[in-house]
């Protein structure tokens, strides 16, 4: 008897649907999302099943005329649209906004993730996270101040999954997925044709977490790069995690680098807090031990500190999946400052030091890309965390919601956040391909 062969893509879809069903059956009743926020989040017992919980919000984009929902007293408008997977934002001194249109680079064949990676790829494609990388930076300019960029131009291209950007003097630094590069820049320039010059290499290869965020020190002598882990919990051994799950400090004059802080599974958004002078970072924590573990977080960064990954989480809570155990590292693990909810994929981070919206003075905006591995979705919004004297001081406040429609589909997913020259908030939406602008309603 001959057995008909099902096309590979249809077979994969059928199997992935079965996996989704099994995962949903094994999921536990989640805690209220707020339980995973704040200085003292709830940390339930870990729960690892045969299959991890997977719940994808299919990416559908925004219907014509639709927008996210702003908090009371605010309005939202499209600052720029028609972009291609905009992820990260940077404001130049003259007010121009740079947008990294980017996505993950192709993985080398020798770094296959196996069957788990295969299905993860299918899930991420459904969530809108597997489009080809445009590998470029665009420039947006709102010269007349009406909240809409009348100029949108290709600023810099032929990059490698670019992400973080920082201007120091007359050079613009860009963190590609595999290196920090720089190009000359003059105020008001709308296109750069010079070839990027490599300053230093960055961990690449498998690039399980490929984004490389970037900030400069106040004096411009140092660059700080966030480099995520190459796995969930050292799944491929610690040899693949060298200079990963860390913030690297790079000497701008020589390119020499060192680990500034480690044990940070996927440090993405970084920003300096003007009140304390400390560097803060938003970190995506590990998966596959339940709906409510482990909360993503933001924390001030102590030079030389260790934050637990992979051996422990949220301080010194041991992760028994990681073998061999490492009691010495666990003992020195620092507890983060503020939890941002489990699986929220908190990526963007910026402090508000403008005056247009005084209700947000000195606090932090966080772009939460949204969960794909929690039975009840979490994230998919922009939140605000109030600060007092350089420290978090209260529960999170919703600023921009409505990224999920009533069907549970993703109309958009917020990523990078930035303050424009007027004091309004800009939000990069890599599913809607829009930069949203949030400003006072009046």
URKANOR-V778658 format. One record per backbone hydrogen bond with DSSP energy under -0.5 kcal/mol. CO is the residue of the C=O (numbers start at 1). NH is the residue of the N-H. Records with the same first field share a line. If there is no record, write none. Layout:
CO=NH ; NH
This chain:
2=4
7=11
8=12
9=13
10=14
11=15
12=16
13=17
14=18
15=19
16=20
17=21
18=22
19=23
20=24
21=25
22=26
24=27
32=35
33=36
34=37
35=42
36=341
38=41 ; 339
42=44
47=49
56=58
58=60 ; 410
63=66
68=70
69=401
71=74
73=441
75=439
77=79 ; 437
79=149
80=435
83=85
85=102
87=416
88=100
90=92 ; 98
92=95
96=92 ; 98
97=140
98=90
99=101 ; 138
100=87 ; 88 ; 102
101=136
108=111
109=112
113=117
114=118
115=119
116=120
117=121
118=122
119=123
120=124
121=125
122=126
123=127
124=129
125=128
126=59
135=159
136=101
137=155 ; 156
138=99
139=153
140=97
141=143 ; 150 ; 151
142=145
148=150
150=152
151=141
153=139 ; 155
155=192
156=137
159=161
160=177
164=175
166=168 ; 173
168=171
170=185
171=168 ; 173
172=183
173=166
174=176 ; 181
175=163
178=202
179=176 ; 181
180=199 ; 200
181=174
182=197
183=172
186=189
197=182
200=180
204=207
208=210
211=228
212=164
213=226
215=224
217=220
221=252
222=217
223=250
224=215
225=227 ; 248
226=213
227=245 ; 246
229=209
234=237
237=240
238=241
239=242
241=244
245=263 ; 264
246=227 ; 248
247=260 ; 261
248=225 ; 250
249=258
250=223 ; 252
251=255
256=251
258=249 ; 260
260=304
261=247
262=307
263=265 ; 309
264=267
265=229
266=268 ; 284
269=282
271=280
272=274
273=277
278=273
279=301
280=271
281=299
282=268
283=285 ; 297
284=266
289=47
290=293
293=289
294=343
296=340 ; 341
297=283
298=338
299=281
300=302
301=303
302=305
305=262
306=334
307=315
308=311 ; 312
311=319
313=317
314=316
316=318
317=313
318=320
319=322
321=323
326=330
327=331
328=332
329=332
330=333
332=306
334=315
338=298
339=38
341=296 ; 344
344=370
345=347 ; 369
347=269
348=367
350=365
351=353
352=362
355=358
357=360
358=361
360=363
363=352
364=385
365=350
366=368 ; 383
367=347 ; 348 ; 369
368=381
372=55
378=371
380=403
381=368
382=399 ; 400
383=366
384=386 ; 397
385=364
386=393
388=391
391=388
395=386
397=384
399=71
400=382
401=69
403=411 ; 412
405=408
409=405 ; 411
410=60 ; 61
413=430
415=348
416=428
418=426
420=423
424=420
425=438
426=418
427=436
428=415 ; 430
429=433 ; 434
433=83
434=429 ; 436
435=79 ; 80
436=427
437=77
438=425
439=75
